[in-house]
Amino acid sequence: MAELTSLRAAVGSLVRDGDVVAMEGFTHLIPFAAGHELIRQGRKNLALVRMTPDLIYDQMIGAGCARKLVFSWGGNPGVGSLHRLRDAVEHGWPGALELEEHGHGDLSNAYVAGASNLPFAVLRAYAGSDLPRHSDAIRFIECPFTGERLAAVPAVRPDVTVIHAQKADKKGNVLLWGILGVQKEAVLAARQSIVTVEEVVDELEAWPNACILPHWTVSAVCRVPGGAHPSYAHGYYGRDNMFYQAWEAISRDRESFQYWLKRHILDTEDFEEFKRVLQEGMAKEVG
Amino acid sequence: MSAQAAITATEMMTVAASRLLRNGDVCFVGIGLPSAAANLARLTHAPGVVLIYESGPIGAKPDVLPLSIGDGSLAETADTVVSTSEIFRYWLQGGRVTVGFLSAAQIDRFANINTTVIGDYAHPEVRLPGAGGAPEIAACAGKVILVLRQTARSFVERVDFITSVGHLDGGDARKRLGLTGQGPAAVVTDLCLMTPDPVTKELIVTHLHRGVSPEKVRAATGWKIRFAEAVEETPHPSTWELDTLRQLQRRTALAHGRPAEA
């Protein structure tokens, strides 16, 4: 049953050190505010699952939250590398990071398997690829009906899934639209879930086929306007492409990353203060 | 800027790649160079091409090139938007995609694709972004067209890591692996156009872009590249193609503050 609560309280009560945590949103609706809150509360040894780690996991990996990353594409979209992810893989900083690699079709359907309470997902891929040779999490099975050799990947079953959505009503029913990624599947695959939303409304006023997570499938709903920045929230604000480009310089070396992390996340109370500090910094640079 | 301005190598590559898409194609589009070429095709000779992006949009018609694979402009202009799991399950694996349009960090003589690591997997020299949707696209799309810049570092005898399978070690390897798609049918670079030999599946240069010598292609290839018996010049971009591409890039630069394909 969804509890309407603060993001600080939700993270404090639902996420434990060592948990398997999925924070989903495909370019769109990435739960950055929640990622910051996990960093602020000093969560450690997390196994982070996400199709596209994006800046949100680059920040969390650089801040030392992760022991493992399960992913399918780890770049800064349209810009280049995720330098904190690369530093962890190439040099073990700030700690060793175990990688479990997949493809998008594979990982997206591993969430479907998790939501379906099945042990694995099956797909036609990876014949001839080197990925299965370096991963225990991609194996082959024979179809019991046709004998065809197919790839199998284990279901994703997070302890906690975190997503951002446009709206919730006061009961905690959640509505999202636009590019949906695998958020619904990721929430239904998880034991518990946190949803941050742009706004809490009296009525969702949604079409019958709209993508809705009923309140009884969600553990906590938190109102965090702008909580997907610098990704975007369809109908609310656009993607901050300038920030994605600025991240290249911020994240490239450890010192500038640590300075940014301290000033924007560790030394701020919450996402509201983060937004203020970010705006002041941007204003200074532009001025 | 008009068609009189000198054509850049990137423009030549983008136009040459765009021509490989046809009106009836359903194209699964990778970000970057493939996206520029696919949208140029849609805006010129193939207005009926259906563009599918892995984030979920089907029939996307973006006015500017997306910076990322999940930009809002893709959703707003699409015929429908489905979940990512559905895109791969019903639409790609379901056999509805005729062409996969991809790029790569490294390819080899049999057009195998590496986007994972340079060097050893456990101790990489360079950690690349990884697979994305390419392993599934390479397996299931009707055929694959690759677009990438050609250098001796990116065109190697044997890729360090096969992320997404091309023609593996050549011949009928794909058939033996049970792959449903035909695999790479063309590789378009800033220098030339290559297609796999019908039997051996080794990449062979069939067209050179204007002003590019065979020596230049040899120097930019990490194996002893073969040329077709009669190598032709790639048809030069028309004014219409070039103007359309430049207008698209200008709109994109205005929207993102820089060209999306750079």
Interface residues (C-beta under 8 A of the other chain):
Chain A: F26 T27 H28 M51 F71 S72 W73 G74 G75 P77 G78 S81 L82 L85 R86 V89 E90 E101 H102 G103 H104 G105 D106 S108 N109 Y111 V112 L123 R124 A125 Y126 A127 G128 S129 D130 L131 H134 E148 R149 G178 I179 L180 G181 V182 K184 E185 Y232 H234 G238 R239 N241 M242 Y244 Q245
Chain B: I31 G32 E54 S55 G56 P57 P66 L67 S68 I69 G70 D71 G72 L74 A75 V81 V82 S83 T84 S85 I87 F88 R89 L92 Q93 N112 T116 Y121 P124 V126 R127 P129 G130 A131 G132 G133 A134 P135 E136 A139 C140 F161 I162 T163 S164 V165 L168 A173 R174 L177 G178 L179 T180 H256 G257 R258 A260
